[in-house]
Amino acid sequence: MREVAEALDTATKQTRELLRQRSLALGALSHDLMSPIARLKLRVHEMSRTDLQQRLLSDLAEMEGMVGDVLAYMRGGDGGGEPAVPVSLPALVQVVVDEFAEVGSTIEERRLDEATVLARPVTLKRAVRNLVENALKHGRDPWVEVRVSETEVEVRVGDRGPGLSPEDLARAFEPFFRGDRARAGGGGSGLGLPTGRTIAEAHGGVLELASTLGKGTEAVLRLPRIGPWSD
């Protein structure tokens, strides 16, 4: 029994070290890809054909987003050492909505209750952006709202799309998993929801997903709030 236990312990250590090395390699590769992507973007901006330029910039933006998702997932939601500060959640959501509006994507803004959370703003913004991007890619008529209770604040992002099957919904938070519609549409890293959940948990919150076929999907990011509250 002692020999078996020692063998299992050795195998476990070897497996952990292998996974650690693979994670480091993936993180390093993703980080190194950012530089050539940035150089390509600069060169594309110098092109004279605007139609081709826009298509290339769109592809590069998608690549940049994929690499960013990998890096965010590898960091485990800690933002690479980004400090946590008080953040107005509706203001952060408004910035995300405005950024999508700049590229022609309309997001319906519902109630945006004022609330402050202790967060790493850049990291938390990525989580919210991932949720909105999913609603745009895989649904119709995306919407967002911020709701406040006595102890927590919710960011709800939804759509009126075809929804997810129960099988896809059960696997939605698996890294690199993409459902049937996502695979058919192409694009995406398969890390948007796993990264969002990791970021939520790093902030003391949770990320949940609900979906009904034919009616749409709703993601709920719950975070602890700070400051006074009145109903």
TIGUNU-797526 format. One line per 4 residues: their letters; for each residue x, y, z of N, C-alpha, C. Coordinates in steps of 0.1 Angstrom, whole numbers. Layout:
a) X,Y,Z,X,Y,Z,X,Y,Z  ...
END
This chain:
mrev) 8,-12,0,0,0,0,9,13,0  20,12,8,29,23,8,35,26,-6  39,15,-13,45,17,-26,35,22,-36  22,18,-35,12,23,-44,9,38,-41
aeal) 9,42,-28,6,56,-25,18,64,-30  30,59,-28,42,67,-33,41,68,-48  37,58,-55,37,58,-70,26,68,-75  14,68,-68,4,77,-71,8,92,-68
dtat) 15,94,-57,20,107,-54,29,112,-64  38,104,-69,48,107,-79,41,111,-92  31,102,-96,24,105,-109,16,118,-108  10,121,-96,3,133,-95,12,145,-96
kqtr) 24,145,-90,33,156,-91,38,158,-106  40,147,-113,44,148,-127,33,154,-135  21,149,-133,10,155,-140,8,170,-138  9,174,-125,8,188,-122,19,196,-129
ellr) 31,191,-129,42,198,-135,40,199,-150  35,189,-156,33,189,-170,22,199,-174  11,200,-166,1,209,-168,6,224,-166  15,225,-156,20,238,-153,29,243,-165
qrsl) 37,234,-170,46,238,-181,37,241,-194  27,234,-196,19,236,-208,11,250,-206  7,253,-194,0,265,-191,10,277,-193  22,275,-189,32,286,-190,35,288,-205
alga) 36,277,-213,39,278,-227,28,285,-234  16,281,-231,4,287,-238,3,302,-234  5,306,-222,5,320,-218,16,328,-224  28,322,-225,39,329,-231,36,331,-246
lshd) 31,321,-253,28,322,-267,18,333,-270  7,333,-261,-3,342,-263,2,357,-261  10,358,-251,16,372,-248,24,376,-260  33,367,-265,42,371,-276,34,374,-289
lmsp) 22,368,-291,15,371,-303,9,385,-304  8,392,-292,3,406,-292,12,415,-300  25,414,-299,34,423,-306,32,422,-322  32,410,-328,30,410,-342,16,414,-347
iarl) 6,412,-338,-7,416,-342,-8,431,-342  -1,438,-332,-1,452,-332,7,458,-344  17,452,-348,25,456,-360,16,455,-372  9,444,-373,1,442,-385,-10,452,-386
klrv) -16,456,-374,-26,466,-374,-21,479,-379  -9,483,-375,-3,495,-380,-1,495,-395  4,484,-400,6,483,-415,-7,483,-422  -18,477,-417,-31,477,-424,-36,491,-425
hems) -34,499,-414,-39,513,-415,-32,521,-426  -21,516,-431,-14,523,-442,-19,519,-456  -28,509,-456,-33,504,-469,-42,515,-475  -43,514,-489,-52,524,-496,-66,518,-498
rtdl) -67,505,-499,-80,499,-502,-88,498,-489  -98,506,-487,-105,507,-474,-114,494,-472  -119,488,-483,-127,477,-481,-119,465,-475  -108,462,-482,-99,452,-477,-93,456,-463
qqrl) -90,468,-461,-85,473,-448,-95,469,-437  -108,472,-439,-117,469,-428,-119,454,-425  -118,446,-436,-119,432,-433,-107,427,-426  -95,432,-429,-83,428,-422,-83,432,-408
lsdl) -87,445,-405,-88,450,-392,-98,442,-383  -109,437,-390,-119,429,-382,-112,416,-379  -105,410,-388,-98,397,-385,-88,399,-374  -80,410,-374,-70,412,-364,-76,415,-351
aeme) -88,422,-350,-95,424,-338,-100,411,-332  -104,402,-340,-109,389,-335,-97,381,-330  -86,382,-337,-74,375,-332,-69,381,-318  -69,394,-317,-65,401,-305,-74,397,-294
gmvg) -87,396,-296,-97,392,-286,-94,378,-281  -91,369,-291,-89,355,-287,-76,354,-278  -66,361,-282,-53,361,-274,-56,367,-260  -64,378,-260,-67,384,-247,-75,375,-238
dvla) -84,367,-244,-92,357,-236,-82,347,-230  -73,342,-238,-64,332,-233,-56,337,-221  -50,349,-223,-42,356,-212,-50,358,-200  -63,363,-202,-71,365,-190,-75,352,-183
ymrg) -77,342,-190,-80,329,-184,-68,323,-177  -56,325,-183,-44,320,-176,-41,327,-163  -45,340,-163,-42,348,-151,-51,345,-140  -62,338,-143,-71,334,-132,-79,345,-126
gdgg) -81,356,-134,-90,366,-129,-84,377,-120  -71,376,-118,-64,385,-109,-59,397,-117  -61,398,-130,-57,409,-138,-42,412,-139  -34,401,-137,-20,403,-138,-14,413,-128
gepa) -20,413,-116,-16,423,-106,-23,436,-105  -33,438,-114,-41,450,-114,-47,453,-100  -46,465,-94,-51,467,-81,-66,468,-81  -73,464,-70,-87,466,-69,-90,479,-63
vpvs) -100,486,-69,-104,500,-65,-119,500,-66  -126,510,-59,-140,512,-60,-144,515,-75  -153,508,-80,-158,510,-94,-173,512,-95  -177,522,-102,-191,524,-104,-195,514,-115
lpal) -203,504,-112,-207,494,-121,-215,499,-133  -225,507,-131,-232,512,-143,-224,520,-152  -214,528,-146,-205,535,-155,-196,526,-163  -192,515,-157,-184,505,-165,-192,499,-176
vqvv) -204,495,-172,-213,489,-182,-216,499,-194  -218,512,-190,-220,522,-200,-208,523,-210  -196,522,-205,-184,523,-213,-184,511,-223  -188,499,-219,-188,488,-228,-199,490,-238
vdef) -210,495,-235,-221,497,-244,-217,507,-255  -210,518,-250,-206,529,-259,-195,523,-269  -187,515,-264,-176,509,-273,-182,501,-284  -192,493,-281,-199,485,-291,-207,494,-301
aevg) -213,505,-295,-220,514,-304,-211,521,-314  -198,523,-310,-188,529,-320,-186,521,-332  -188,507,-331,-185,499,-342,-199,494,-348  -209,501,-345,-222,498,-351,-231,488,-344
stie) -228,484,-332,-236,474,-325,-244,480,-315  -257,478,-315,-267,485,-306,-270,475,-295  -269,480,-282,-272,472,-270,-283,480,-263  -294,473,-261,-305,480,-253,-301,481,-238
errl) -302,494,-234,-299,496,-220,-312,497,-212  -313,488,-202,-325,488,-193,-321,495,-181  -327,492,-169,-324,499,-157,-309,497,-154  -303,508,-150,-289,508,-146,-288,514,-132
deat) -291,506,-122,-290,511,-108,-276,515,-104  -275,525,-97,-262,530,-92,-256,520,-81  -244,516,-83,-238,507,-74,-223,507,-75  -216,505,-64,-202,505,-64,-197,492,-59
vlar) -187,487,-66,-181,474,-62,-165,476,-61  -159,468,-53,-145,468,-52,-139,458,-63  -133,463,-73,-129,455,-85,-117,460,-92  -111,451,-100,-101,455,-109,-107,459,-122
pvtl) -108,472,-125,-117,477,-136,-114,471,-149  -102,470,-154,-99,464,-167,-103,450,-168  -100,442,-157,-104,428,-157,-119,426,-157  -126,434,-148,-140,433,-148,-147,437,-161
krav) -141,447,-167,-147,452,-180,-146,441,-190  -135,433,-190,-134,421,-199,-145,411,-197  -149,409,-185,-159,399,-182,-173,404,-187  -176,417,-185,-188,423,-190,-188,423,-205
rnlv) -177,427,-211,-176,427,-226,-178,413,-232  -172,403,-226,-174,390,-231,-189,386,-231  -196,389,-221,-210,386,-220,-218,393,-231  -215,406,-233,-222,413,-243,-219,408,-257
enal) -206,405,-259,-202,400,-272,-209,386,-275  -210,378,-265,-217,365,-267,-232,368,-271  -238,377,-264,-252,380,-268,-253,386,-282  -243,393,-287,-243,399,-300,-241,388,-310
khgr) -232,379,-307,-228,368,-317,-238,358,-319  -244,354,-307,-252,342,-307,-267,344,-305  -271,357,-304,-285,360,-302,-290,372,-310  -301,377,-307,-307,389,-313,-311,399,-302
dpwv) -311,412,-306,-316,422,-297,-310,421,-283  -297,422,-282,-291,421,-269,-294,432,-260  -295,430,-247,-298,440,-237,-289,438,-225  -288,449,-217,-280,448,-205,-287,457,-194
evrv) -285,452,-181,-290,460,-170,-282,458,-158  -283,467,-148,-277,466,-135,-287,467,-125  -288,457,-116,-298,456,-105,-290,455,-92  -296,462,-82,-289,463,-69,-298,458,-58
sete) -292,450,-49,-299,446,-37,-291,451,-25  -295,447,-13,-288,452,-1,-274,448,0  -271,436,-5,-257,430,-3,-250,428,-16  -256,428,-28,-250,425,-40,-255,433,-52
vevr) -248,433,-63,-252,439,-75,-251,429,-86  -261,430,-95,-262,421,-106,-260,428,-119  -252,423,-128,-251,427,-142,-258,416,-150  -269,420,-156,-276,410,-164,-275,413,-179
vgdr) -271,403,-187,-269,405,-201,-277,394,-208  -286,398,-217,-295,388,-223,-297,391,-238  -304,381,-244,-307,383,-258,-321,376,-261  -326,378,-273,-338,371,-277,-335,361,-288
gpgl) -324,355,-287,-320,346,-298,-326,332,-296  -320,322,-303,-325,308,-303,-323,301,-290  -314,306,-282,-311,299,-269,-302,287,-271  -299,281,-259,-290,269,-259,-298,257,-255
sped) -294,246,-261,-299,233,-257,-295,229,-243  -302,221,-236,-298,217,-222,-284,211,-222  -280,204,-233,-267,198,-234,-256,208,-235  -258,218,-243,-249,229,-245,-248,238,-232
lara) -259,240,-226,-260,249,-214,-252,242,-203  -252,229,-202,-245,222,-191,-230,223,-193  -226,225,-206,-211,225,-208,-206,239,-212  -215,249,-210,-211,263,-215,-199,269,-208
fepf) -196,265,-196,-184,270,-189,-172,262,-190  -172,251,-198,-160,243,-201,-151,251,-210  -138,252,-206,-128,259,-215,-128,253,-229  -128,262,-239,-127,258,-253,-139,251,-259
frgd) -150,250,-250,-162,244,-256,-170,254,-263  -175,251,-275,-184,259,-282,-196,251,-287  -208,256,-285,-220,249,-289,-221,248,-304  -232,241,-308,-235,239,-322,-235,252,-330
rara) -242,262,-325,-244,274,-332,-231,282,-333  -223,281,-322,-210,288,-322,-200,282,-332  -200,268,-332,-192,261,-342,-195,265,-356  -209,265,-359,-213,268,-372,-210,282,-376
gggg) -210,292,-367,-207,306,-370,-193,309,-371  -184,300,-365,-170,302,-365,-166,314,-355  -153,315,-353,-148,326,-345,-149,323,-330  -144,331,-322,-144,329,-308,-133,320,-303
sglg) -130,322,-290,-119,314,-284,-124,302,-276  -137,302,-273,-142,292,-264,-138,295,-250  -134,307,-247,-129,310,-233,-137,322,-227  -147,328,-235,-154,339,-230,-161,337,-217
lptg) -169,326,-216,-177,323,-204,-168,318,-193  -158,308,-196,-149,304,-185,-141,316,-179  -136,325,-188,-129,336,-183,-138,345,-174  -150,347,-179,-160,355,-171,-162,350,-157
rtia) -164,336,-157,-166,330,-144,-154,331,-135  -142,329,-140,-130,330,-133,-128,345,-127  -132,355,-135,-131,369,-131,-141,371,-120  -153,366,-122,-163,368,-111,-159,362,-98
eahg) -154,350,-98,-150,343,-86,-138,350,-79  -129,356,-88,-118,363,-82,-122,376,-75  -134,381,-79,-140,393,-72,-150,389,-61  -150,377,-57,-160,372,-47,-174,371,-52
gvle) -176,369,-65,-189,368,-70,-191,355,-78  -202,355,-85,-205,343,-93,-210,347,-107  -209,338,-117,-215,341,-130,-224,329,-133  -236,331,-136,-246,321,-139,-252,323,-153
last) -257,312,-159,-263,313,-172,-276,305,-173  -286,311,-179,-299,305,-181,-303,307,-195  -309,296,-201,-313,297,-215,-325,289,-217  -333,293,-227,-345,286,-231,-345,286,-246
lgkg) -347,274,-252,-347,273,-266,-358,281,-272  -355,289,-282,-365,297,-289,-368,310,-282  -362,313,-270,-365,325,-263,-353,333,-260  -341,327,-259,-329,335,-256,-321,330,-245
teav) -310,337,-242,-301,334,-231,-299,346,-222  -297,343,-210,-294,354,-200,-283,350,-191  -272,359,-190,-261,357,-181,-263,367,-170  -260,362,-158,-261,370,-146,-248,370,-138
lrlp) -241,382,-138,-229,384,-130,-232,390,-117  -230,383,-106,-233,388,-92,-220,391,-85  -220,403,-79,-208,408,-72,-212,414,-59  -204,413,-48,-207,420,-36,-205,435,-38
rigp) -214,442,-32,-214,457,-34,-209,463,-21  -204,476,-23,-200,484,-11,-208,497,-11  -209,503,0,-216,516,1,-230,514,6  -236,526,9,-250,525,15,-260,520,4
wsd) -272,516,9,-282,511,0,-295,515,5  -304,519,-4,-318,522,-1,-327,516,-11  -338,510,-7,-347,503,-16,-356,513,-24
END
